[in-house]
């Protein structure tokens, strides 16, 4: 009974559309199918042997230990910001432990059961010092890297419109390719 309570609380800590049926399916299958990011260092990224490591992965392992008695009984599904909620709603994954901003709209329209916040972040701009940018309005006309399907993409557009800043978003579906583009001087 204790393991079931632990598992239930951990399931709620992630994003899920979970029900008793989901828990039964996981037990019957003998493996937890856990949605994680496509490679976000510190949260869920494969190491040189292809083993996922990070905070989100640790939550998946803890849930598998609570439900199945073995932290290794997890199959990780790497998801982009674009397909994370679809995978959860369709049943492709049992639970989503992936950086996902909690919003009222996501909770109501997608039917997500959002657990407690386990990480706080913010949004800002990273620019090379020699560009002399002091505030966002100095980026007028600039190309700005942003991750696709994120609240960052939405707020970038909202902030630009509200402040008369016409920047050019360069949208990426994977954080690693976004960073490569930034460090390569594309944005």
C-alpha positions as CSV (number, residue, x, y, z in Angstrom):
1,X,0.0,0.0,0.0
2,X,2.9,2.4,0.8
3,X,4.4,1.9,-2.6
4,X,1.0,2.7,-4.3
5,X,0.7,5.9,-2.3
6,X,4.2,6.9,-3.2
7,X,3.6,6.1,-6.8
8,X,0.3,8.1,-6.8
9,X,2.0,11.1,-5.4
10,X,4.8,11.0,-7.9
11,X,2.4,10.5,-10.8
12,X,0.7,13.7,-9.7
13,X,4.1,15.5,-9.6
14,X,4.4,15.1,-13.3
15,X,1.9,16.0,-16.0
16,X,-0.6,13.3,-16.7
17,X,-4.1,12.6,-17.8
18,X,-3.7,9.7,-15.4
19,X,-6.5,7.5,-14.2
20,X,-6.7,4.2,-12.4
21,X,-6.7,2.6,-15.8
22,X,-3.3,4.2,-16.6
23,X,-1.9,2.8,-13.4
24,X,-3.4,-0.7,-14.2
25,X,-1.9,-0.5,-17.7
26,X,1.6,0.3,-16.3
27,X,1.4,-2.5,-13.8
28,X,0.2,-5.0,-16.5
29,X,2.8,-3.9,-19.0
30,X,5.6,-4.0,-16.4
31,X,7.2,-0.8,-17.7
32,X,6.5,2.9,-17.2
33,X,6.5,4.9,-20.5
34,X,7.8,8.3,-19.5
35,X,7.9,11.3,-21.8
36,X,11.0,13.5,-21.4
37,X,12.7,16.2,-23.5
38,X,14.8,15.5,-26.5
39,X,18.0,16.4,-24.8
40,X,18.0,19.1,-22.1
41,X,21.1,18.9,-20.0
42,X,20.3,18.5,-16.3
43,X,16.8,17.4,-17.0
44,X,16.8,14.6,-19.5
45,X,19.7,14.0,-21.9
46,X,21.3,10.7,-23.0
47,X,24.9,10.1,-22.0
48,X,27.5,8.6,-24.3
49,X,26.0,5.2,-23.8
50,X,22.5,6.4,-24.6
51,X,21.3,6.3,-21.0
52,X,19.1,9.2,-20.0
53,X,20.2,11.2,-17.0
54,X,18.8,14.3,-15.2
55,X,16.1,15.5,-12.9
56,X,13.2,14.5,-15.0
57,X,14.7,11.1,-15.6
58,X,15.1,10.7,-11.8
59,X,11.4,11.4,-11.3
60,X,10.6,8.7,-13.9
61,X,12.8,6.2,-12.1
62,X,11.2,7.1,-8.8
63,X,7.7,6.5,-10.2
64,X,8.8,3.2,-11.7
65,X,10.3,2.2,-8.3
66,X,7.0,3.1,-6.5
67,X,4.7,1.4,-9.0
68,X,6.7,-1.5,-10.2
69,X,9.3,-2.0,-7.5
70,X,12.2,-1.3,-9.9
71,X,13.6,2.1,-11.0
72,X,15.0,0.5,-14.2
73,X,11.6,-0.5,-15.6
74,X,11.2,2.7,-17.6
75,X,11.1,3.4,-21.3
76,X,11.9,7.0,-22.1
77,X,10.2,8.7,-25.1
78,X,12.0,11.9,-26.2
79,X,9.5,14.5,-27.0
80,X,9.7,18.0,-28.4
81,X,7.6,20.9,-27.1
82,X,5.4,20.5,-30.1
83,X,4.4,16.8,-29.5
84,X,4.7,16.4,-25.7
85,X,1.0,17.0,-24.9
86,X,-0.3,15.0,-27.9
87,X,1.8,12.0,-26.8
88,X,0.3,12.3,-23.3
89,X,-3.3,12.7,-24.5
90,X,-3.0,9.8,-27.0
91,X,-1.7,7.4,-24.5
92,X,1.7,7.1,-26.2
93,X,3.2,7.9,-22.8
94,X,1.9,7.3,-19.3
95,X,3.3,10.4,-17.7
96,X,5.2,13.5,-18.9
97,X,8.2,14.6,-16.9
98,X,9.5,17.4,-19.1
99,X,9.9,21.1,-18.8
100,X,6.4,22.4,-19.4
101,X,5.1,25.7,-18.1
102,X,1.9,25.3,-16.1
103,X,-0.9,27.5,-17.5
104,X,-4.6,27.7,-16.8
105,X,-5.3,27.1,-20.5
106,X,-3.2,23.9,-20.6
107,X,-5.0,22.6,-17.5
108,X,-8.5,23.3,-18.8
109,X,-8.3,22.7,-22.5
110,X,-5.9,19.8,-22.6
111,X,-7.3,18.1,-19.5
112,X,-3.8,17.9,-17.9
113,X,-3.4,17.0,-14.2
114,X,-0.5,19.3,-13.3
115,X,1.6,18.4,-10.3
116,X,3.5,20.8,-8.1
117,X,6.2,22.9,-9.6
118,X,9.6,21.3,-9.3
119,X,11.6,24.0,-11.1
120,X,11.3,27.7,-11.7
121,X,12.7,29.5,-14.7
122,X,12.4,32.8,-16.4
123,X,12.8,34.3,-19.8
124,X,15.4,36.7,-20.9
125,X,17.7,37.5,-23.8
126,X,21.3,36.4,-24.3
127,X,23.3,38.6,-26.6
128,X,27.0,39.1,-27.3
129,X,28.4,42.0,-25.2
130,X,30.0,43.7,-28.2
131,X,26.5,44.2,-29.8
132,X,25.9,46.9,-27.1
133,X,22.3,45.8,-26.4
134,X,21.1,47.3,-23.1
135,X,17.4,46.5,-23.3
136,X,15.0,44.4,-25.5
137,X,14.0,47.4,-27.7
138,X,17.6,47.5,-28.9
139,X,16.9,44.1,-30.6
140,X,14.5,45.7,-33.1
141,X,15.0,43.9,-36.4
142,X,17.2,41.2,-34.9
143,X,16.8,37.5,-35.4
144,X,16.0,35.8,-32.1
145,X,16.3,32.1,-31.4
146,X,13.4,30.5,-29.7
147,X,12.1,27.0,-28.9
148,X,9.0,26.0,-30.9
149,X,5.8,25.3,-29.1
150,X,6.9,26.9,-25.8
151,X,5.5,29.7,-23.7
152,X,8.7,31.5,-24.6
153,X,7.7,31.5,-28.2
154,X,4.3,33.0,-27.3
155,X,5.7,35.6,-24.9
156,X,8.3,36.7,-27.4
157,X,5.6,37.5,-29.9
158,X,3.4,39.2,-27.3
159,X,6.2,41.3,-25.9
160,X,7.3,42.4,-29.3
161,X,3.8,43.4,-30.4
162,X,3.1,45.2,-27.1
163,X,6.3,47.2,-27.3
164,X,6.5,47.8,-31.1
165,X,9.6,45.6,-31.5
166,X,9.7,43.9,-34.9
167,X,12.2,41.0,-34.4
168,X,12.5,37.9,-36.5
169,X,12.0,34.7,-34.5
170,X,14.2,31.8,-35.7
171,X,12.2,28.8,-34.3
172,X,13.8,25.4,-33.4
173,X,12.1,22.2,-32.3
174,X,15.2,21.0,-30.3
175,X,17.2,23.0,-27.7
176,X,20.5,21.6,-28.8
177,X,20.1,22.9,-32.4
178,X,18.9,26.2,-31.1
179,X,22.1,26.6,-29.0
180,X,24.2,25.6,-32.0
181,X,22.5,28.3,-34.0
182,X,23.1,30.9,-31.3
183,X,26.7,30.1,-30.8
184,X,27.1,29.9,-34.6
185,X,26.0,33.6,-34.8
186,X,22.7,32.9,-36.6
187,X,20.6,34.7,-34.0
